[in-house]
Amino acid sequence: GNIGLTEVRVDEILLRLTSEIKKINSHYLVELYFGEFPEDEKDCVVFGNVELLHSALKNIIENGCKYSPDKLSRVDISYANHHVYVTVTNTGNVIPTEELRKIFQPFYRGKNEAEQKGFGLGLALAQGIAQLHKGTIVVKSDLSQGTVFTIDIPSYKGIQQGV
């Protein structure tokens, strides 16, 4: 099947998700922070599929809430060098380094979350969706910062310019 690609505003997806995730579980909190908007609107948008991007971001933000003792995901969106960056940060169980390497594998579940519905397929799909948009997802986890997912997608302008 061919997927419809359009100019997608990631900030609009994130605004929608803050209220949607609250509906999934009333204890879940999403704090959304905006960086400075770029001058060129084409740097605010990515060229892609809105449903797929929505699904990938929802998965990461919802996981952040689920695994954090305060049920909070902090989401930052920023724009630089013709890229759109979304970081999702939560405190909570730090993911051990050897598990970080496997976290994007389909059906992988961390040792300490066997009893919860784990990240499962979600992160593997999210990573696939990022790659489809010529982007990346990386994750870091440590006691000082918590667990931080960074989604990095070239903006529409960046793709037009071949950045």
C-alpha positions in Angstrom: 0.0 0.0 0.0 1.2 3.5 -0.5 1.2 5.9 2.4 0.1 9.4 2.0 2.9 11.9 2.6 2.2 15.5 3.4 3.7 18.4 5.3 3.2 17.5 9.0 3.5 19.9 11.9 5.0 17.8 14.7 4.1 20.4 17.3 0.4 20.0 16.4 0.6 16.2 16.9 2.2 16.8 20.3 -0.5 19.2 21.4 -3.1 16.6 20.5 -1.2 13.9 22.3 -1.1 15.8 25.6 -4.8 15.6 26.0 -5.2 12.1 24.4 -2.7 10.5 26.8 -4.6 12.0 29.8 -7.7 10.2 28.5 -5.8 6.9 28.4 -5.1 7.2 32.1 -6.1 10.2 34.2 -2.9 9.9 36.3 -0.7 10.4 33.2 0.8 13.9 32.8 2.5 15.3 29.8 4.4 18.6 30.1 5.1 20.1 26.7 7.8 22.7 26.1 8.4 24.6 22.9 11.7 25.8 21.6 11.9 28.9 19.5 10.1 28.5 16.2 12.3 28.7 13.1 11.8 31.7 10.7 10.9 29.5 7.8 7.6 27.6 8.2 9.1 24.8 6.1 11.5 24.2 9.0 8.5 23.6 11.4 7.2 20.7 9.3 8.4 17.3 8.4 7.4 15.6 5.2 5.7 12.4 6.2 2.7 10.5 7.3 0.7 12.1 10.2 -0.9 8.9 11.5 2.4 7.1 11.6 4.2 10.0 13.4 1.3 10.3 15.8 1.5 6.6 16.6 5.3 6.6 17.2 5.2 9.7 19.4 2.2 8.5 21.3 4.0 5.2 22.1 7.1 6.8 23.5 5.2 9.5 25.5 2.8 6.9 26.9 5.6 4.6 27.9 7.3 7.5 29.6 4.2 8.1 31.7 3.7 4.4 32.4 7.2 3.7 33.7 7.7 6.9 35.7 6.8 6.9 39.4 5.2 10.4 39.0 3.5 9.3 35.7 5.0 12.3 34.0 6.6 12.6 30.6 8.4 15.9 29.8 8.3 16.6 26.0 10.5 19.2 24.4 10.3 20.2 20.7 13.0 22.2 19.2 14.2 23.2 15.8 17.8 23.5 14.5 19.8 23.0 11.3 16.7 22.0 9.3 15.8 19.3 11.8 12.9 18.9 14.2 13.9 17.4 17.6 11.5 15.9 20.1 12.9 14.7 23.4 10.8 12.7 25.8 12.2 12.5 29.4 10.9 10.6 32.4 12.3 9.7 35.7 11.8 6.2 37.0 13.6 2.9 36.4 16.9 3.6 34.8 17.3 1.2 31.9 20.6 -0.7 32.2 23.1 -0.1 29.4 22.9 -3.7 28.1 19.2 -3.4 27.9 19.3 -0.1 26.0 21.0 -1.9 23.1 18.0 -4.2 22.8 15.2 -1.8 23.6 14.2 -1.3 19.9 14.0 -5.0 19.1 10.5 -6.2 18.5 8.9 -7.9 21.5 11.8 -7.1 23.7 10.8 -6.6 27.4 13.1 -5.4 30.1 13.8 -7.6 33.1 12.1 -5.4 35.6 8.9 -5.0 33.7 7.8 -8.5 33.0 4.7 -8.1 35.0 3.7 -4.9 33.1 2.8 -4.7 29.5 6.3 -3.9 28.3 7.6 -1.7 25.5 6.9 -4.8 23.3 6.5 -4.0 19.7 6.0 -0.3 20.2 9.6 1.0 20.2 10.6 -1.2 17.2 7.7 0.3 15.3 8.5 3.8 16.5 12.1 3.4 15.3 10.9 2.1 11.9 8.6 5.1 11.6 11.4 7.5 12.4 13.6 5.8 9.7 10.8 6.1 7.2 11.0 9.9 7.8 14.8 9.8 7.3 15.1 10.3 11.1 16.5 8.5 14.1 15.5 7.7 17.7 18.1 7.4 20.4 17.7 6.6 24.0 19.9 7.4 27.0 19.2 6.4 30.6 21.0 7.4 33.8 20.3 8.3 37.3 21.0 12.0 36.9 18.9 12.6 33.7 16.3 9.7 33.9 15.4 8.1 30.6 15.6 10.4 27.5 14.3 9.5 24.1 15.4 11.9 21.3 13.6 11.8 18.0 15.4 13.6 15.3 13.7 14.2 11.9 14.9 16.4 9.0 12.5 19.2 8.3 10.7 19.6 5.0 13.1 22.3 4.1 16.1 20.1 5.1 14.8 17.4 2.8 14.3 19.9 -0.1 17.9 21.1 0.4 19.2 17.6 0.8 20.6 18.3 4.3 
